[in-house]
């Protein structure tokens, strides 16, 4: 793998929701229309599949394979990037998913830290990731840093020390943490062919200013058009305009958090705003109360009147 021949990841990447039927089974039929909605309505051309938003840890390995294959197949000719998250508590299952992702045509893979038996040191985490990446050595590999969910607080900067030698396919970090100093240190000390994707939607502007190449997030599913405007404004030097868009989204999310914003609420927002039928989340995540969803959608439309 020649790093100089690869294109860095940039722009917005939607962390996809997993479509379920009314019976709670994976609904593959909704994936094609979902991709069309992202590209045509939101201007989003990349997806991060089977991650936190996609309820990966509530899916079986067989279900994750079905989803990865369908997303990759339906994305051909429509999306620039399909990143498949393959992280698991079981190293064996993570390697199985990594190998499968390579077989079905994923553009890259990512893995979060295991979070039942947690790696206590950067070295232990590097060794785990090395094993996962070895199952798909030709695919770019990204570490998915999300300490608030995993409880693994190893600084990303510490993890990156010497990782290229252990994982030749290593290409960057999906940084879903609020520690901007750690994020900045990662960027400032890393080779230019790595990509850093910021993963805290409500702080996207701060992440971009720190040097993020792009972003992965759940709200880009239904608010990608607004975040694309933010990124364009920043690129053109219109920082005040970019701030206004970020502040508007913060208003929506702050309101949603008061009503119990979680994957269930977020998924219902996607259903309401997109018109897609992605179903309810899988337990232990509970469905969003209809009145709460209605209030958030109303607030969203009050704040955003375009796209």
Backbone bond lengths (Angstrom), bond angles and torsions (degrees), N, CA, C in turn:
res aa  C-N    CA-C-N  psi(-1)  N-CA   C-N-CA  omega(-1)  CA-C   N-CA-C  phi
1 X - - - 1.462 - - 1.519 109.31 -
2 X 1.329 116.18 115.51 1.456 121.67 -179.12 1.529 109.29 -93.03
3 X 1.338 118.12 107.97 1.465 120.78 -177.05 1.521 113.12 -57.10
4 X 1.321 117.10 -34.67 1.461 119.89 -176.52 1.520 112.17 -68.01
5 X 1.338 116.94 -19.07 1.465 120.96 -179.10 1.515 112.42 -90.60
6 X 1.327 116.72 -4.98 1.449 120.71 -176.79 1.529 111.97 -94.54
7 X 1.307 115.24 148.98 1.452 121.11 176.18 1.522 109.20 -91.50
8 X 1.333 116.18 130.22 1.459 119.41 177.82 1.521 110.38 -66.92
9 X 1.321 115.55 148.77 1.461 119.80 175.85 1.525 109.13 -76.08
10 X 1.322 116.09 138.81 1.455 120.13 176.57 1.527 109.75 -153.26
11 X 1.324 115.62 177.18 1.456 120.19 -179.66 1.521 112.79 74.57
12 X 1.322 114.79 -166.54 1.463 121.11 -178.15 1.521 111.46 -90.52
13 X 1.311 115.76 136.96 1.464 123.06 176.16 1.523 106.96 -126.16
14 X 1.325 116.45 121.47 1.462 120.90 -178.41 1.520 110.94 -81.55
15 X 1.328 115.80 127.59 1.463 121.30 171.08 1.521 106.62 -80.64
16 X 1.318 116.50 106.58 1.466 120.15 -168.28 1.526 113.56 -75.71
17 X 1.327 113.99 147.40 1.459 121.92 170.19 1.530 107.95 -81.69
18 X 1.320 116.94 150.20 1.460 120.73 175.33 1.518 109.35 -89.37
19 X 1.330 118.23 120.74 1.469 120.31 177.80 1.532 110.95 -72.26
20 X 1.325 115.45 132.33 1.457 121.06 175.21 1.526 110.14 -122.14
21 X 1.320 115.95 151.58 1.455 121.25 172.83 1.523 109.30 -78.38
22 X 1.313 116.39 175.17 1.473 121.07 177.17 1.530 110.86 -63.49
23 X 1.333 116.46 -22.42 1.469 121.14 179.58 1.525 111.98 -89.93
24 X 1.332 116.85 0.91 1.452 120.39 177.32 1.506 115.03 86.35
25 X 1.345 117.58 13.35 1.455 121.19 177.95 1.530 110.07 -95.17
26 X 1.317 116.53 155.00 1.458 121.01 177.80 1.530 109.64 -59.94
27 X 1.319 116.34 132.81 1.467 122.36 -175.89 1.533 109.13 -112.31
28 X 1.321 116.12 91.11 1.457 121.11 -176.20 1.529 112.73 -70.23
29 X 1.336 117.20 -23.78 1.466 120.81 -176.01 1.523 112.90 -65.20
30 X 1.319 117.11 -20.22 1.461 120.09 -176.83 1.534 112.18 -86.30
31 X 1.311 117.83 -9.01 1.467 120.41 -173.38 1.528 112.38 -70.06
32 X 1.322 117.80 -41.58 1.465 120.46 178.04 1.520 112.69 -58.35
33 X 1.346 118.38 -53.96 1.462 120.65 176.65 1.532 113.13 -60.57
34 X 1.320 116.80 -32.91 1.471 121.98 178.20 1.534 109.42 -61.44
35 X 1.325 117.01 -48.08 1.463 121.04 -179.90 1.523 110.70 -62.23
36 X 1.329 116.68 -41.66 1.471 120.15 178.55 1.524 110.82 -61.57
37 X 1.317 116.32 -40.48 1.471 120.11 179.04 1.526 110.78 -62.61
38 X 1.331 117.10 -44.38 1.464 120.58 -179.36 1.530 111.57 -60.85
39 X 1.311 116.16 -46.34 1.464 119.33 -175.70 1.521 112.24 -75.08
40 X 1.332 117.27 -41.69 1.459 120.96 -172.65 1.527 113.28 -84.61
41 X 1.313 117.29 -34.86 1.466 120.71 -175.08 1.529 113.47 -101.29
42 X 1.320 117.03 -30.40 1.462 119.75 -174.79 1.526 113.68 -111.42
43 X 1.307 117.93 -11.89 1.462 119.70 -178.61 1.508 113.51 67.29
44 X 1.326 116.26 29.18 1.463 122.55 -179.24 1.527 108.55 -103.79
45 X 1.330 116.53 127.33 1.459 120.98 -173.10 1.517 113.92 -120.98
46 X 1.321 116.58 18.61 1.453 120.62 176.88 1.516 109.91 -145.76
47 X 1.326 116.70 150.35 1.467 120.54 -179.91 1.527 110.38 -135.29
48 X 1.331 113.94 150.82 1.465 123.52 175.49 1.520 105.62 -118.66
49 X 1.322 116.05 108.88 1.465 122.88 -168.01 1.532 111.86 -99.52
50 X 1.342 115.88 142.79 1.468 122.23 174.17 1.520 112.87 62.91
51 X 1.324 115.79 38.83 1.449 120.17 176.21 1.518 111.21 -98.62
52 X 1.323 116.14 -149.70 1.465 120.72 179.15 1.517 111.01 -65.02
53 X 1.329 116.63 -48.90 1.463 121.12 178.92 1.518 111.05 -60.41
54 X 1.329 116.66 -33.37 1.461 121.19 179.35 1.511 114.65 -82.86
55 X 1.355 117.40 6.68 1.471 122.95 176.39 1.534 111.82 57.90
56 X 1.321 116.27 40.38 1.462 120.23 -173.61 1.526 113.59 -56.34
57 X 1.322 116.23 -38.19 1.457 118.59 -175.82 1.532 112.75 -76.52
58 X 1.331 116.16 -5.59 1.461 120.78 174.47 1.529 111.41 -101.34
59 X 1.323 116.51 4.56 1.458 122.29 -179.85 1.523 110.34 -105.97
60 X 1.325 115.70 150.99 1.458 119.69 172.91 1.526 109.36 -77.96
61 X 1.314 116.49 164.19 1.461 120.39 176.84 1.526 109.87 -60.51
62 X 1.316 117.09 -40.60 1.472 121.07 179.18 1.524 110.94 -61.66
63 X 1.332 117.09 -41.84 1.464 120.51 178.80 1.522 110.89 -65.72
64 X 1.305 117.23 -41.16 1.463 120.40 179.79 1.532 110.85 -64.03
65 X 1.318 117.06 -35.71 1.463 120.20 176.87 1.526 110.80 -67.00
66 X 1.320 116.68 -45.18 1.464 120.40 178.45 1.527 110.84 -57.65
67 X 1.321 116.17 -45.30 1.460 120.97 -179.19 1.522 111.62 -65.68
68 X 1.314 116.57 -46.14 1.470 120.02 -179.58 1.518 110.67 -58.66
69 X 1.317 116.39 -44.98 1.464 120.03 -178.61 1.526 111.24 -65.01
70 X 1.331 117.11 -42.68 1.470 120.32 -178.56 1.525 111.66 -67.88
71 X 1.335 116.79 -43.06 1.460 119.51 177.84 1.524 110.34 -60.81
72 X 1.332 117.51 -44.50 1.462 120.68 -179.09 1.526 111.56 -65.12
73 X 1.311 116.35 -41.44 1.462 120.15 -179.09 1.525 111.58 -66.10
74 X 1.336 116.40 -47.64 1.457 120.60 -176.79 1.537 111.91 -72.03
75 X 1.322 117.11 -21.29 1.465 120.72 -177.54 1.523 112.98 -81.11
76 X 1.329 117.20 -15.52 1.458 120.53 -176.00 1.530 111.01 -57.94
77 X 1.321 115.98 126.12 1.448 121.23 179.27 1.508 114.78 79.59
78 X 1.355 117.26 -2.06 1.461 121.05 -177.82 1.525 113.23 -120.57
79 X 1.319 116.91 -35.52 1.462 121.36 -177.74 1.524 110.41 -116.37
80 X 1.319 115.47 150.04 1.464 120.56 179.22 1.524 112.02 -81.60
81 X 1.344 115.98 -33.98 1.461 119.58 -174.18 1.521 111.50 -142.10
82 X 1.323 116.11 132.98 1.470 122.27 168.14 1.520 106.91 -122.15
83 X 1.320 115.44 109.85 1.467 121.37 176.70 1.521 107.30 -101.53
84 X 1.302 117.04 125.09 1.466 121.63 -179.25 1.520 109.24 -104.52
85 X 1.337 115.49 122.42 1.461 119.36 175.10 1.517 108.68 -79.68
86 X 1.331 116.76 128.27 1.463 121.79 -175.90 1.528 112.28 -119.17
87 X 1.331 117.00 5.94 1.458 119.85 -178.04 1.516 112.95 -62.14
88 X 1.319 116.01 140.38 1.473 123.29 178.34 1.521 108.81 -146.22
89 X 1.308 115.91 165.24 1.458 119.74 171.67 1.525 110.18 -71.47
90 X 1.338 116.58 -30.96 1.460 122.54 178.68 1.521 109.83 -92.28
91 X 1.311 117.23 122.40 1.457 121.44 177.40 1.524 110.70 -60.12
92 X 1.329 117.17 -40.21 1.466 121.12 -179.15 1.528 110.76 -60.97
93 X 1.329 116.71 -43.10 1.467 120.11 -179.62 1.527 111.01 -69.92
94 X 1.330 117.41 -36.77 1.462 120.24 178.13 1.531 110.29 -62.75
95 X 1.324 117.56 -41.52 1.463 120.82 178.51 1.530 111.04 -67.28
96 X 1.318 116.06 -37.02 1.465 120.14 177.23 1.531 110.86 -62.29
97 X 1.326 116.21 -42.87 1.463 120.39 179.30 1.525 111.61 -69.54
98 X 1.317 117.75 -35.46 1.464 121.33 177.83 1.524 110.48 -63.49
99 X 1.321 116.57 -46.94 1.463 120.55 179.50 1.523 110.59 -62.66
100 X 1.312 116.26 -39.85 1.465 120.55 179.40 1.523 111.19 -65.30
101 X 1.336 116.85 -40.87 1.466 120.43 179.18 1.520 110.78 -58.61
102 X 1.322 116.68 -39.64 1.461 120.36 178.07 1.528 110.95 -65.65
103 X 1.315 116.39 -38.31 1.462 121.07 -178.35 1.525 112.33 -66.64
104 X 1.334 117.18 -35.46 1.473 120.07 -174.35 1.525 112.94 -93.21
105 X 1.327 117.98 2.81 1.452 120.24 172.62 1.506 117.13 94.90
106 X 1.317 118.33 23.95 1.466 120.10 175.23 1.524 109.55 -63.42
107 X 1.323 115.97 150.40 1.461 120.79 178.69 1.520 112.42 -85.33
108 X 1.328 116.54 -23.67 1.462 121.76 179.93 1.520 108.04 -164.83
109 X 1.329 115.81 164.30 1.456 121.15 175.03 1.530 109.11 -128.76
110 X 1.319 114.84 160.14 1.468 121.51 178.16 1.519 108.44 -143.42
111 X 1.321 115.38 157.91 1.461 119.92 177.06 1.523 110.28 -148.32
112 X 1.319 115.30 134.00 1.460 120.82 171.62 1.518 108.92 -86.65
113 X 1.321 116.61 169.16 1.457 121.52 178.08 1.526 110.17 -71.93
114 X 1.329 118.50 145.15 1.463 120.28 172.81 1.529 108.86 -65.74
115 X 1.332 117.14 144.23 1.469 118.09 -169.47 1.526 115.17 -128.85
116 X 1.331 118.83 13.79 1.467 119.50 168.68 1.522 106.95 -96.37
117 X 1.325 116.86 -67.74 1.467 120.28 164.93 1.523 105.99 -87.81
118 X 1.312 116.20 104.94 1.455 121.33 -171.91 1.530 111.46 -89.21
119 X 1.324 117.76 139.91 1.463 119.82 170.08 1.527 109.35 -66.32
120 X 1.309 116.60 129.91 1.465 120.50 -175.73 1.520 113.48 -89.56
121 X 1.317 116.45 -18.00 1.458 120.21 -176.11 1.525 109.96 -131.41
122 X 1.324 115.29 162.52 1.460 120.13 175.71 1.528 110.18 -61.12
123 X 1.325 116.84 -37.27 1.452 120.88 179.99 1.518 112.62 -62.63
124 X 1.331 116.50 -43.28 1.462 120.56 179.03 1.531 110.74 -64.50
125 X 1.324 116.31 -40.54 1.462 120.18 179.62 1.528 110.61 -67.94
126 X 1.329 117.14 -41.38 1.465 120.12 177.04 1.526 111.05 -59.03
127 X 1.323 116.23 -41.95 1.467 119.92 -178.85 1.521 111.12 -64.60
128 X 1.332 116.93 -40.00 1.466 120.98 177.96 1.529 109.80 -62.56
129 X 1.325 116.70 -48.52 1.460 120.94 -178.85 1.526 111.71 -64.62
130 X 1.326 116.55 -35.47 1.465 120.58 177.97 1.525 110.73 -60.26
131 X 1.321 116.04 -42.95 1.460 119.90 178.95 1.530 111.40 -64.23
132 X 1.326 116.61 -42.62 1.466 120.16 179.69 1.528 110.21 -62.50
133 X 1.329 116.37 -50.26 1.461 121.09 -177.12 1.527 111.92 -62.62
134 X 1.337 117.65 -29.97 1.466 121.07 -177.47 1.522 112.56 -64.78
135 X 1.331 117.04 -19.33 1.467 120.84 -179.71 1.525 112.03 -78.56
136 X 1.347 117.01 -13.39 1.469 121.74 178.62 1.525 108.00 -143.29
137 X 1.325 117.65 65.43 1.471 121.21 -170.08 1.520 114.97 -65.55
138 X 1.336 117.97 -16.65 1.469 119.71 -178.81 1.524 112.95 -91.06
139 X 1.317 117.31 -8.00 1.462 120.59 -178.81 1.527 111.31 -95.74
140 X 1.338 117.97 137.32 1.467 119.80 171.69 1.524 109.71 -56.86
141 X 1.328 115.43 136.27 1.470 121.25 -175.97 1.524 110.17 -117.07
142 X 1.327 115.97 134.08 1.457 122.61 179.99 1.531 110.48 -123.05
143 X 1.314 115.09 139.24 1.464 120.00 171.86 1.511 108.74 -85.59
144 X 1.321 116.31 131.32 1.462 123.36 179.12 1.531 107.64 -99.18
145 X 1.317 115.57 101.42 1.463 122.71 -176.65 1.521 109.21 -92.89
146 X 1.339 116.79 109.81 1.462 120.71 -178.99 1.535 108.82 -144.02
147 X 1.331 117.06 70.06 1.465 121.72 -171.72 1.524 114.68 -62.62
148 X 1.332 118.26 -28.97 1.462 119.60 -179.60 1.524 111.73 -65.67
149 X 1.329 117.18 -25.52 1.468 121.71 179.31 1.526 111.03 -94.58
150 X 1.334 117.04 -45.72 1.467 119.53 -175.85 1.522 113.36 -80.34
151 X 1.323 117.08 -25.67 1.461 119.91 -173.79 1.516 112.63 75.93
152 X 1.341 117.40 5.03 1.463 122.13 177.44 1.528 107.30 -90.49
153 X 1.308 115.79 109.94 1.470 120.88 -171.18 1.525 113.38 -101.52
154 X 1.320 117.52 15.85 1.466 120.24 175.29 1.527 108.05 -59.12
155 X 1.334 118.77 122.18 1.470 119.14 178.37 1.526 111.15 -57.51
156 X 1.316 115.83 137.77 1.464 119.51 -179.58 1.523 110.78 -59.22
157 X 1.330 116.34 -36.55 1.469 119.77 179.91 1.523 111.26 -59.62
158 X 1.322 118.10 -39.96 1.463 120.93 178.47 1.525 111.17 -65.72
159 X 1.326 116.02 -39.47 1.457 120.25 179.71 1.523 111.48 -60.38
160 X 1.333 117.20 -37.31 1.460 121.21 -172.81 1.528 113.79 -72.63
161 X 1.319 117.72 -15.70 1.468 120.51 -179.07 1.531 110.53 -63.50
162 X 1.313 115.92 114.23 1.458 120.93 176.95 1.513 115.41 76.02
163 X 1.334 118.27 8.37 1.466 119.36 -173.50 1.527 112.74 -72.84
164 X 1.333 117.77 -28.63 1.463 120.22 -179.43 1.525 111.56 -63.45
165 X 1.325 116.48 -33.71 1.464 120.32 178.67 1.528 110.95 -70.27
166 X 1.324 116.22 -36.32 1.460 120.35 179.63 1.518 112.09 -78.44
167 X 1.347 116.53 -36.99 1.463 122.20 -176.38 1.532 107.85 -126.46
168 X 1.323 118.65 89.23 1.464 120.72 -178.18 1.530 113.43 -58.34
169 X 1.339 116.85 -25.92 1.465 121.07 -178.96 1.527 112.88 -86.44
170 X 1.332 117.70 2.81 1.468 120.34 -177.55 1.526 109.89 -64.56
171 X 1.356 115.43 131.35 1.462 119.38 -176.34 1.522 114.47 -132.20
172 X 1.332 118.73 6.67 1.454 117.61 174.33 1.508 114.59 144.48
173 X 1.331 114.42 -163.25 1.460 121.83 -171.93 1.524 111.30 -135.29
174 X 1.313 115.21 135.51 1.466 121.42 163.30 1.526 104.95 -92.21
175 X 1.314 116.69 103.97 1.460 122.09 -169.85 1.528 109.88 -98.68
176 X 1.329 115.90 95.39 1.466 121.43 179.57 1.524 109.59 -103.72
177 X 1.322 114.70 61.15 1.455 121.46 178.09 1.511 109.30 -139.86
178 X 1.314 116.15 161.57 1.467 120.88 -176.12 1.525 113.39 -94.68
179 X 1.329 117.82 -2.22 1.460 121.27 -177.49 1.525 109.57 -80.95
180 X 1.316 116.09 91.31 1.459 120.31 -176.66 1.530 112.64 -70.69
181 X 1.321 117.95 -22.65 1.459 118.88 175.73 1.527 109.94 -68.38
182 X 1.322 116.83 -44.86 1.459 120.69 176.33 1.525 109.95 -60.28
183 X 1.333 116.25 -43.29 1.459 121.25 179.73 1.532 110.90 -61.21
184 X 1.315 116.00 -45.98 1.459 120.31 179.87 1.512 112.38 -63.51
185 X 1.324 116.98 -39.64 1.464 120.22 178.75 1.526 111.07 -65.50
186 X 1.322 116.52 -35.37 1.466 120.01 176.16 1.524 110.20 -60.19
187 X 1.329 115.85 -48.69 1.465 120.82 -176.33 1.528 111.40 -66.33
188 X 1.320 116.10 -43.88 1.467 119.68 -173.54 1.521 113.15 -70.19
189 X 1.328 117.33 -19.95 1.461 119.93 -175.45 1.522 113.22 -113.44
190 X 1.335 117.62 15.21 1.460 120.60 -174.84 1.525 111.97 -112.60
191 X 1.326 117.47 156.56 1.470 120.72 179.57 1.525 111.78 -66.98
192 X 1.314 117.55 154.06 1.468 120.88 -172.78 1.520 114.88 -67.72
193 X 1.328 118.59 -18.57 1.467 119.09 -178.40 1.531 112.59 -85.31
194 X 1.319 118.75 -4.88 1.460 120.66 174.25 1.523 110.29 -78.90
195 X 1.323 115.87 152.75 1.467 121.86 176.76 1.523 109.12 -115.97
196 X 1.330 115.32 138.60 1.465 120.70 177.12 1.524 108.44 -118.67
197 X 1.326 114.75 118.52 1.452 122.52 -175.38 1.519 108.56 -110.63
198 X 1.326 116.91 117.80 1.458 119.57 -177.42 1.524 110.05 -81.42
199 X 1.320 116.45 142.38 1.457 120.43 -170.88 1.513 116.04 -123.76
200 X 1.343 117.48 18.01 1.472 120.21 175.75 1.524 106.43 -114.02
201 X 1.322 116.19 98.34 1.466 121.59 -170.04 1.524 112.81 -56.38
202 X 1.323 115.64 -41.65 1.469 119.58 -175.56 1.528 112.60 -72.44
203 X 1.328 117.03 -6.91 1.462 122.14 176.57 1.522 111.64 -121.75
204 X 1.320 117.70 23.17 1.456 120.75 -175.18 1.520 112.38 -55.35
205 X 1.322 117.19 -45.41 1.459 120.09 -177.03 1.524 110.99 -57.93
206 X 1.328 116.54 -43.20 1.462 120.20 178.67 1.526 110.75 -62.54
207 X 1.324 116.49 -41.11 1.462 119.96 178.96 1.514 112.36 -63.79
208 X 1.334 116.44 -39.77 1.462 120.48 178.92 1.521 111.38 -66.09
209 X 1.324 116.22 -41.26 1.461 120.04 179.18 1.525 110.56 -63.61
210 X 1.335 116.69 -33.39 1.460 120.45 178.08 1.527 112.54 -73.68
211 X 1.340 116.80 -13.47 1.457 119.26 175.96 1.510 116.15 119.45
212 X 1.339 117.93 12.60 1.464 119.90 177.95 1.521 110.49 -58.96
213 X 1.327 116.11 139.80 1.465 120.98 176.91 1.521 111.32 -79.37
214 X 1.317 115.91 -28.38 1.452 121.70 -178.19 1.509 109.04 -168.70
215 X 1.329 115.90 -162.46 1.457 119.24 -175.75 1.520 110.49 -150.88
216 X 1.325 115.40 145.92 1.464 122.89 172.73 1.522 106.97 -119.38
217 X 1.332 117.13 127.36 1.459 118.51 -179.84 1.508 112.85 -163.48
218 X 1.321 114.93 161.58 1.461 121.36 -178.27 1.520 112.99 -77.83
219 X 1.333 117.43 -35.05 1.463 118.89 -176.09 1.525 111.93 -74.14
220 X 1.321 117.59 -12.52 1.463 119.70 176.50 1.523 111.22 -69.93
221 X 1.341 116.76 -13.58 1.458 120.79 174.53 1.523 111.59 -62.30
222 X 1.333 116.97 -40.71 1.463 120.34 -175.84 1.524 113.86 -121.72
223 X 1.329 117.53 -7.03 1.467 121.24 178.55 1.524 110.94 -126.65
224 X 1.314 116.47 20.38 1.448 120.19 -179.42 1.517 113.20 -60.00
225 X 1.326 116.79 -34.91 1.465 119.46 -179.48 1.527 110.86 -60.86
226 X 1.329 117.24 -38.22 1.463 120.80 -179.69 1.526 111.22 -72.38
227 X 1.323 116.65 -41.78 1.456 119.56 179.65 1.528 111.14 -69.33
228 X 1.334 117.44 -30.72 1.462 119.68 173.22 1.522 110.86 -63.48
229 X 1.341 115.97 -37.75 1.462 120.40 176.45 1.527 110.49 -64.39
230 X 1.338 116.11 -39.24 1.463 120.71 177.29 1.526 110.37 -60.70
231 X 1.317 116.69 -47.40 1.459 120.29 -177.44 1.530 111.14 -65.75
232 X 1.328 116.43 -38.06 1.468 119.71 177.88 1.519 111.27 -66.22
233 X 1.337 115.93 -41.25 1.466 119.72 179.61 1.523 110.55 -62.52
234 X 1.325 117.03 -43.31 1.460 120.41 179.52 1.529 110.59 -64.31
235 X 1.317 116.61 -43.42 1.461 120.85 -179.93 1.521 111.47 -60.66
236 X 1.335 116.51 -35.72 1.466 121.24 -178.86 1.524 112.85 -85.53
237 X 1.339 116.17 1.92 1.457 120.12 177.39 1.517 114.93 85.88
238 X 1.335 117.35 12.10 1.464 121.18 -179.13 1.532 109.35 -96.14
239 X 1.320 116.01 72.67 1.458 120.94 -173.78 1.518 112.12 -64.86
240 X 1.326 118.20 -35.24 1.464 120.69 179.75 1.527 110.90 -63.62
241 X 1.319 116.62 -40.64 1.457 120.77 178.15 1.525 110.63 -65.70
242 X 1.328 116.22 -41.69 1.463 120.38 178.35 1.523 110.70 -62.07
243 X 1.326 116.46 -41.04 1.473 120.64 178.74 1.528 110.80 -61.63
244 X 1.321 116.82 -42.56 1.470 120.50 -178.10 1.526 110.88 -60.29
245 X 1.328 116.20 -41.70 1.462 119.39 179.42 1.526 110.46 -67.05
246 X 1.348 117.01 -42.58 1.463 120.06 178.74 1.524 110.92 -62.97
247 X 1.327 117.30 -42.56 1.456 120.84 179.64 1.526 111.48 -63.18
248 X 1.329 116.76 -37.66 1.472 120.10 178.10 1.520 110.75 -62.42
249 X 1.337 116.41 -44.77 1.456 119.29 -179.80 1.519 110.88 -67.16
250 X 1.314 117.07 -34.11 1.455 120.19 176.66 1.525 111.11 -64.61
251 X 1.324 116.66 -35.19 1.466 120.04 176.59 1.520 110.83 -62.09
252 X 1.336 116.18 -44.69 1.465 120.15 179.86 1.528 110.55 -63.17
253 X 1.332 116.46 -47.79 1.462 119.99 -176.27 1.525 112.00 -69.72
254 X 1.324 117.06 -35.33 1.457 120.01 176.70 1.527 110.39 -62.94
255 X 1.319 116.00 -41.91 1.471 120.68 177.45 1.528 110.17 -64.17
256 X 1.345 116.08 -42.70 1.460 120.31 -179.35 1.522 111.51 -64.60
257 X 1.328 117.12 -37.27 1.460 120.61 -179.16 1.523 111.88 -65.06
258 X 1.313 116.30 -31.38 1.468 120.01 177.43 1.527 110.88 -67.06
259 X 1.328 116.46 -22.43 1.462 121.55 -179.08 1.527 111.87 -101.05
260 X 1.333 116.15 10.66 1.459 120.26 176.36 1.514 113.98 90.28
261 X 1.322 117.80 46.56 1.460 122.73 -176.96 1.526 111.01 -62.80
262 X 1.327 116.53 121.50 1.461 122.90 175.78 1.524 108.13 -150.16
263 X 1.325 117.88 -169.02 1.462 120.39 -178.32 1.527 110.86 -61.16
264 X 1.333 117.08 -36.85 1.459 120.29 179.97 1.517 112.57 -64.93
265 X 1.324 116.12 -44.69 1.467 121.00 178.08 1.525 109.86 -66.49
266 X 1.318 115.87 -43.89 1.458 121.05 -178.56 1.530 111.18 -61.81
267 X 1.317 116.02 -40.62 1.464 120.34 179.75 1.524 111.07 -65.94
268 X 1.321 116.60 -39.21 1.460 119.30 178.58 1.525 111.24 -67.60
269 X 1.331 116.42 -35.25 1.458 119.51 174.21 1.526 110.40 -59.61
270 X 1.323 116.37 -42.73 1.457 120.22 177.93 1.525 110.32 -61.46
271 X 1.326 117.42 -43.82 1.463 120.77 177.48 1.529 111.23 -58.01
272 X 1.328 115.36 -46.16 1.465 120.46 -175.52 1.527 111.98 -69.49
273 X 1.321 116.84 -43.85 1.455 120.67 -173.11 1.528 113.05 -81.60
274 X 1.325 117.07 -27.61 1.463 120.36 -177.14 1.515 113.68 -94.94
275 X 1.337 115.60 -26.34 1.456 119.31 -173.99 1.523 113.19 83.18
276 X 1.334 117.00 -0.94 1.454 120.67 175.68 1.528 109.96 -75.93
277 X 1.306 115.99 161.31 1.469 120.92 177.58 1.524 108.35 -114.96
278 X 1.338 115.16 86.71 1.462 120.49 -176.97 1.522 112.62 -93.29
279 X 1.328 116.41 -2.14 1.450 120.39 177.89 1.518 113.17 76.62
280 X 1.314 114.95 -175.20 1.460 122.31 178.87 1.531 109.53 -88.29
281 X 1.335 117.53 164.74 1.466 119.50 175.03 1.524 110.57 -73.43
282 X 1.301 115.91 170.81 1.468 121.90 178.73 1.522 108.89 -97.79
283 X 1.316 116.34 138.72 1.459 120.33 176.78 1.533 109.86 -55.77
284 X 1.350 116.42 142.95 1.464 128.89 17.42 1.528 115.77 -84.42
285 X 1.351 118.72 -3.29 1.460 119.21 174.50 1.515 108.03 -72.13
286 X 1.316 116.89 131.90 1.461 120.85 -176.44 1.529 111.02 -99.38
287 X 1.334 116.75 153.59 1.460 120.20 179.77 1.525 111.48 -63.71
288 X 1.298 114.91 153.53 1.464 120.87 178.18 1.519 110.05 -75.62
289 X 1.345 118.48 131.49 1.472 120.30 174.40 1.527 109.71 -59.50
290 X 1.327 118.74 134.28 1.469 121.66 -176.23 1.528 113.64 -55.93
291 X 1.336 116.96 -37.43 1.465 118.30 -178.28 1.533 111.55 -67.84
292 X 1.340 116.92 -35.59 1.461 120.43 178.98 1.522 110.47 -66.31
293 X 1.329 116.32 -44.28 1.466 119.82 178.80 1.515 111.01 -60.68
294 X 1.324 115.99 -42.41 1.458 119.88 -179.78 1.514 112.66 -62.00
295 X 1.317 117.02 -39.22 1.459 120.92 179.79 1.530 111.42 -67.00
296 X 1.342 116.81 -40.24 1.464 120.00 -179.50 1.522 110.77 -69.21
297 X 1.328 116.23 -40.87 1.466 119.89 178.23 1.529 110.10 -62.22
298 X 1.321 116.34 -41.01 1.466 120.27 178.25 1.521 110.60 -62.24
299 X 1.320 117.67 -44.33 1.460 121.77 177.96 1.525 110.30 -62.27
300 X 1.317 116.98 -42.18 1.465 121.66 179.67 1.533 110.40 -58.07
301 X 1.322 116.27 -47.14 1.467 120.03 -177.90 1.532 112.31 -71.53
302 X 1.313 116.10 -25.96 1.475 119.02 175.53 1.535 110.57 -68.75
303 X 1.314 115.86 -36.06 1.467 120.95 -176.02 1.523 112.22 -86.56
304 X 1.342 115.71 -42.17 1.466 120.55 -179.69 1.524 108.83 -109.76
305 X 1.287 116.51 117.60 1.464 120.73 -178.09 1.530 112.20 -106.75
306 X 1.326 117.64 -6.18 1.459 120.82 178.58 1.513 110.39 -115.87
307 X 1.330 116.29 159.47 1.480 125.57 -177.48 1.528 110.36 34.48
